[in-house]
Amino acid sequence: MKKRVKKHVPNAITCCNLFSGCVGIVFAVQGDLITAAYAVFLAAIFDFFDGFAARVLQSFSGIGKDLDSLADVVSFGVLPSAILYQLFLQAPQIHGVSPFLNFSAFLVAVFSMLRLAKFNTDTRQAEIFIGLPTPANSILIASFPLIIEQHGNLAKYILNPYGLTAFVIVMCALLVAELPLMSLKFKNKDFNKNIYRYLLMLFSAILILFFKFVAVPVVIFIYITLSIVQFKIANDNIAGTQKKNT
């Protein structure tokens, strides 16, 4: 009985992720982007803890992995697309072009689905990510309405139809890019092996403490930059070792 309960705990948390995503979509459709944004954050918390629970309880299963990806398509694909679509509607409309630009928001859902399908079959992603993780992309998108609420003067920069379209294109490319990015899962307590994770956590805590939601885009940029630096140094070290051995 106890084993059976343990087996279902991670999947139950995954279902909470999906539920948060569904509720967030309702609020996004109704135009309440603040609540929809918080639903993204809540889904991200559940997404973290379902994997954490699976590792602690040693409860891994194929169905759990599939459930996680299916939930993520909704919470980190459809929900952020709905938020983006509403932001497009709030932006100045351009005659003859706006309908096409507005619907480009849903490319995020399409490329998030492609990224998640690739993740499920890509054996390279056991320790690292290849391409931007969907929760990171969704948190970035969710920060936009919160930034507008916090700093109304920044709305003119965010609610730019061409800027939003360019953002969609860049983020869709990053979701499926052959770009190695670090996982935030700590396999051990070795400081040297986790130094980039600790640096990211330190920078993130300081920036969010002082700048709140405005810090989110900067944190995502730092995450990508630190990952590139980490893997470049690692590759240089491997190349140096191979050169010495030859």
N, C-alpha and C positions, 0 to 999 in steps of 0.2 A: 504493500500500500504506500509506504513512504517513498519507495523508488518511483512508483507511478506518479505521485504528486511532484517529485523533483523533475521528472521528465517533462511535465507540462508547464512548469513555472516560466521558463524562457519564452515559450510560445504564447503564454498568457500576456506577458509583457509586450511581445510583438503585436498582439491584438490591440493593446492599449495605444501603441504607436499608430496603427491603422485607424482606430477610433478617433484619435486626436486629429489626424489628417482629414478625415471625413467631416468632422465638426468645423475644422478650419476652412474647408471649402465652402461650407454653408455661409459662414461669416464673410468670406471673401466675395461671394456672389451677391450678398446683401450690401456690400460696400463697406463693411466694418473691417478695414485692413489692419487695425491695431490688434483686435482680438485674433484675427487670422494669423498675424505675425507671431503672437504668443503661442498659438497652436503649433506652429512650426518648431518653436523652441521646446515645447512640451514633447512633441513627437521625437525630437532629437535626443531628449533625456531618456525616453523609453527605448530608443534605438541603441543608446549606449548601454543601458542596463540589461537589455535582453542578451547581448553578447557577454556581458560581465557575469550574469547569472549562469549562462551556459558553461562558462569556464570554471566558475566556482563550484557548481553542482556536477560538473563533468557530464553534462547532458547535451550531447551533440547529436544531431540527426539531419538527414537529407531534407526532410519536410520542414525542419526549422529554418534551414538556409533558404529554402524556396519561399516560405512564409515571410521571412525578413525582407526579401527582395520585392515580393508582391506588396507588402505594406509600404515599403520605401517608394515604390512607383507612385502611390497615392500621396503620401505625406511629403515627399521630397521631389516629386515630379509634377503631379497635377496641381497640388496646393500652391506651390510657388509660381506656377504658370498662371493660375487664377489671380494671384496677387499682382503679378506683372501686367496682366490684361487690364485690371482695374487701374493701374498706374498709367497705362497707355491711354485709357479713356479720360483720365484727369489731365493729360498733357494736351497742349494746343493741337487741334485737329487740322490736318492738311488735306485740302480738297482733292479728292480722287486717289489719294495715297493712303490715308489713315486706316481704312479697313484692312489693307494688306499688312501694314506695320503692326496694327493692334493684334491681329491673329498670330503674328510671329512669336508672341509670348508663349504659345503652346509648343513651340519647338523645344523649349526647355523640358517639357514632359516627354517628348519623343526621344531626345538625346539622353535624358536621365534613364529611360527604359533601356536604351541601347547600352548605356554604361553599366547598368545593373545586370543585364543579361551577360555581358562580357565578363563582369566580375565573378559570376557564378561558375564560369567555365575556364577562367584564366588561372592556371596553377601558379603563376608568378606572384599572384596577389595574396599569398598566404601570410607574408610578413610585411609587405608594402602595398601601396595603392598605385595603380597605373591609370592616370587620369584623375581629375578632381573628384573627390567623393561627393555624392549627391547631398548629404547633410550639410557640408560646408557651403555648397552652392546655394542651398535653400536658406540657410541662416543669413547669408549675404543678401539675398533678395528680400527676406523678411525684415532686414534692418532698414530698408528704404522708407517704408511708411513711418517707422519709429523715429528715424532721423528727421523726417519732415515734421513730425509732431514736436520733436525736441528743438529743432532749428528750422523754423519756417522759411528763413531766408535761403536755405539750401534747396528748397522745392524747385526753383527755376532751373537748377542744374540736373536734378533727378528727373523731373517731369519734362524732359525734352524728347520728342518722338524719335529723332534721329539718334540721340544718345542712347536711348533705351534699346533701339534696334541694334546698334553697334554692340551694346552690352550683351544682348541675347546671342549674337553671333560669336562673340569672344567666349562666353561661358559655355555654349554648346560645344565649341571646339575643345575647350579645356576638359570637358566631361569625358570625351573619347580620345584625348590626345595620348600619345605614347610617352607620357611624362611621369617618371617615378616620383611619388610623393610619400612622405613618411606616414606610417600608421601611428596613432596615439596610444596603441596598446603597449603597456610596459611588460616585457617578458621577464625582466629581472630588475634588481635595484642598483646595478652597476652604473655609476654616474657618467663615466666616460662613454659608455654605450648608449646612454639616453640623454646626452648633453643637449642635443638639438630639441628634444621634446621638452626638457626643462627650460631651455631658453624661450621656446614658444609659449609655455605656460607663464613664465615670468613677464615677458613682454605683453601678453594678452591681459594678465591681471592688472598690470600698471595702466595700460591704455584704457581698458574698460572702466577702471576705477575713476580715472580723471575725465574721460571723454564719453563714457557710456556707449550708446549705440553708434555714434559716429566712428568709434574705434573699430567696429566690425570689419569694414572693408580693408582697413589697414592691417588688421590681424590676419585676414585671409591672404593678403599680399605677403606678409611676413612668413606665413606658413609655406607658401609656394617657394619663396626665396630661400628659406632655410633648407627646404627639401632639396632644391637644386644644388645648393652649396654642399650639403651632406653627401649626396650621391656623386657629385663631381670629385670631392676629396677622396671618397671611397674608391672610385674608379681609377683615380690617379695613383692611389696606393697600390691597387692591384696591378696596374700597368708597371709601376716601379718594381714591384716584387718579381713580376714575370721577366722584366728586363735584366734584373740581377741574376736570375736563375739560368738565363740563356747565354 
